[in-house]
Amino acid sequence: MAVRLFSDYHSQSSFLAFPHPNLTPQVIDALLSIQSFISSVEARALDSGFDSEWRLIRTIIQIFLYPRHGIIASLFPKKSVGAEVQLFRYNLHLGPLTNPVTRRQLAILLTGLVLDVLEDSQRSEAEQYLKFFDQRYYFFNSTAGLGRSANVFIPEHGRSLFAQLAELSTKIRSPYLAEFVAGFGGRH
């Protein structure tokens, strides 16, 4: 189904209706660019065994999609959840699996922006799309602010994730990533 949707989009884009009015073809192109980048990083990690970049991407997405309290969850109305607090790592892995498509798209866009994957025109479209969800411009006004806002964890868990982000980001050249990690670590 997904393959057919994307092939229809590329061959006959007029046949697709976008579920969100701000989800333009340009934002879809940005999402596809980021997804292609993420897929290539995953393939390199599987081939070479060097997986720090792949682990960094997974960690950032898990942080953004942390259930109930993550930055993506904060952009949407809260829903009542039966089970309160479970194990931290369990919840960290649960977020990407249980969040709806729109929330996963937002996390992927934010990850692509943090890693500086997009071209300038795609970056501009992605930022416009994100502003629709955060009309206060509180989270997305700077990458350091995004990092600070993404650290919704108790101090012990925040420090653990900060150490992981700092270690995994050492070989990746992106000024936005450095700002994000510094902002994330500045919270605790």
C-alpha positions, 0 to 999 in steps of 0.5 A: 500500500505504501509503495503504491501510494508513493509511486502514485505520488511520483507518477501522478501527483494530482491523484493524491489528496493530502490529509492535512492542508499544510502537508504540501507536495514540497513537504512530502518531498522533504519527508522523502529526502529525509527518509531516503537519508535515514534508509541509507544510514541504516543500510551503511550501518548494517553493511559496515557495522559502524552504527553510531549515526544510525543509533543517533537517529533512532535516539532522536526520534525516540526522544521526540516521540516519547509517549505522553510527554514527548515534544510531539505529544505536547503539540496535540490535545492530551488523551487519557491513558490507562497505564501511568508510568512504566519503565523508561526504556520501554516507553522510549522504544514504544513511542515510535511504534504506537504514534500515529503517522502524522506524529511520526512525520513530525519527528522525522522532519525534526530529525532531518532539520537537526541533522541538516539533511534538507536543501534550503528550499526543502528546509523552508517548506518543512519549517513552515509546516512545523509552524502550523503545529506550534503556533507559539513558535516556542519549540521550533524557534531555535535548534537549542530551544528544540533540544531544551524542549525535547528534554522532558525527562527526570534528571537521571534519564535526561543526563543518560540520554544527553550522554548518549546523544553527545557520544553518538554525535561526535562524528556527525557534522551538523551545526544544528545537531551540536545546538540541539545536543547542547540545548538538550543537555542544558536542561539538567 
